[in-house]
Amino acid sequence: MLERNFHTHTARCGHAAGSDEQYVENAIRGGVKILGFSDHAPYHREDPGERMNLSELNGYVQSITALKQKYADQIEIHLGLEVECYKDQWDLLAQYRKDFEYLILGQHELCFQGESSYDIRTSAGLNTYTDLIGYACEHGLCDIIAHPDVCMWSYPVIDDTVQAIAERIAALSLHYDIPVELNAGSGVRVGKRMYQDGLRYPYPVRIFFETFAKKHCKVLIGLDVHDPSLFLTDLYINRCLEVIEGLDVNLLYDYDLIAEAKKRKALFY
């Protein structure tokens, strides 16, 4: 099990189980030393089953802050959010950048109330997805590019466009010094699926990490935990490591995300 995990959800998102305290207790049992909560950020709409509502945000902050104090002698806890790059929600994103210790970018839609990143099937969709990652990095919005290959969930084949966006994301990671994530979440938990060019996990996808390895991008493993029990198994980490087997990936196990986030906040605009 990892000693640091910055990708942890709560039941407020509507597709996770367990209490906030159960996440902390199981993280401690699993050997985690630094735990970051990064539940799905709310916006000016309600998304049942997808993210917390704005009315739940204060409760999230209060709960995690209380747990940080209660378990201070057992585990280091940090408070963040998983956000998307939505230009028409920039007022909220600016507030989140100011108020939270760190933000991870998980681009789940191509625009606010638009096409899901899990349903991308065209080259244009892949490029729009990557454009949003670029905008977020350029404006100092995020501290991790979470599941950078989530756009491959429905994309049918590894083609030239896939290689091109992998190169673009690698360049963004290097230029803005933002780690990309090797995600141990839904992509490996659902198992391998048959695509036009063969069997693979929806994500992570090896071609991305071949590119990240060649460019020597910083890579963090993120558990993307939606159930406290996931702190007690290495199964999904091992599936991720299977995807990158043989690659010289620059995996960082002791990355000081909070210190780096403090620097990046000053660059936000």
Secondary structure by P-SEA (a helix, b strand, c coil): cccccccccccccccccccaaaaaaaaaaacccbbbbbcccccccccccccccccaaaaaaaaaaaaaaaacccbbbbbbbbccccccaaaaaaaaaacccbbbbbccccccccccccccccaaaaaaaaaaaaaaaaaccccccccccccccccccccaaaaaaaaaaaaaaaaabbbbbbcccccccccccccccccccccccaaaaaaaaaaccbbbbbcccccccccccaaaaaaaaaaacccccccccccaaaaaaaaaaaacc
